[in-house]
Amino acid sequence: MPSLLSSALTRRQDILVFAGEDFTVGIPMAPLLDLSKIARVRADLAGFVDRHGLHLRWKTGALNLRSQVNEKASRIFVHLPTRVPAVAA
């Protein structure tokens, strides 16, 4: 998460769009830019994306950012890899 927050964010008014195989969510960058300051000092920050938004977790807390639409905002896309089913040997 810290590397994503430090490399993909551009401007507060932009949207970070995660595109998966069966969903796309847009998260405003303003709260992510604020979180990026925390991420630099929190080694335990983790997160995941699903059809509802971006979910961040750390030892003492959590934050769920829901997808939002803003047609006027610039977008930065992060394409998520396709899931590969696990096969037992």
C-alpha positions as CSV (number, residue, x, y, z in Angstrom):
1,M,0.0,0.0,0.0
2,P,2.7,2.6,0.8
3,S,4.3,2.2,-2.7
4,L,0.8,2.5,-4.4
5,L,0.0,5.6,-2.4
6,S,3.4,7.2,-3.1
7,S,3.5,6.4,-6.8
8,A,-0.1,6.6,-8.2
9,L,-1.4,9.7,-6.6
10,T,-1.3,13.0,-8.6
11,R,-3.7,15.8,-7.5
12,R,-6.4,16.1,-4.8
13,Q,-9.2,16.6,-7.4
14,D,-8.2,13.5,-9.4
15,I,-9.7,10.0,-9.0
16,L,-7.8,6.8,-8.7
17,V,-9.6,4.1,-10.7
18,F,-9.1,0.4,-9.9
19,A,-10.3,-1.8,-12.9
20,G,-10.8,-5.5,-12.1
21,E,-12.1,-8.2,-14.3
22,D,-15.7,-7.7,-13.2
23,F,-15.7,-4.3,-11.5
24,T,-14.4,-0.8,-11.6
25,V,-14.2,1.6,-8.7
26,G,-13.1,5.2,-8.5
27,I,-11.6,6.6,-5.3
28,P,-11.1,10.3,-4.8
29,M,-7.4,11.1,-4.3
30,A,-7.9,13.8,-1.6
31,P,-8.2,11.3,1.3
32,L,-5.6,9.0,-0.3
33,L,-3.1,11.9,-0.3
34,D,-3.8,12.5,3.4
35,L,-3.3,8.8,4.0
36,S,0.0,8.7,2.1
37,K,1.5,10.7,5.0
38,I,0.5,8.1,7.5
39,A,1.5,5.2,5.2
40,R,5.2,6.4,5.3
41,V,5.3,5.7,9.0
42,R,3.0,2.7,9.2
43,A,4.6,-0.6,8.1
44,D,1.4,-2.5,8.9
45,L,-0.8,-0.6,6.4
46,A,-2.5,-3.1,4.1
47,G,-5.5,-2.9,1.8
48,F,-7.7,-4.5,-0.8
49,V,-10.1,-3.5,-3.5
50,D,-13.5,-5.0,-4.3
51,R,-16.6,-3.8,-6.1
52,H,-17.6,-1.6,-3.1
53,G,-14.3,0.4,-2.9
54,L,-10.9,0.5,-1.3
55,H,-10.5,-1.0,2.1
56,L,-7.5,-0.1,4.2
57,R,-6.4,-1.9,7.4
58,W,-3.7,-1.4,10.1
59,K,-3.2,-2.7,13.6
60,T,-5.3,-0.2,15.4
61,G,-7.8,0.8,12.8
62,A,-9.5,0.6,9.4
63,L,-10.9,2.8,6.7
64,N,-13.4,1.9,3.9
65,L,-13.4,4.3,0.9
66,R,-16.5,3.8,-1.3
67,S,-16.4,4.3,-5.0
68,Q,-17.5,7.7,-6.2
69,V,-18.2,9.2,-9.6
70,N,-17.0,12.6,-10.7
71,E,-17.2,13.1,-14.5
72,K,-15.1,16.3,-14.4
73,A,-12.2,14.7,-12.5
74,S,-9.0,13.4,-14.2
75,R,-8.5,9.7,-13.7
76,I,-5.4,7.5,-13.1
77,F,-6.1,3.8,-13.8
78,V,-4.7,0.9,-11.9
79,H,-5.5,-2.4,-13.7
80,L,-5.9,-5.3,-11.3
81,P,-4.6,-8.7,-12.4
82,T,-7.1,-11.5,-13.2
83,R,-7.6,-14.0,-10.4
84,V,-6.0,-17.3,-11.0
85,P,-7.7,-20.3,-9.2
86,A,-5.5,-22.3,-6.8
87,V,-5.0,-25.9,-7.7
88,A,-4.0,-28.5,-5.1
89,A,-1.2,-30.8,-6.0
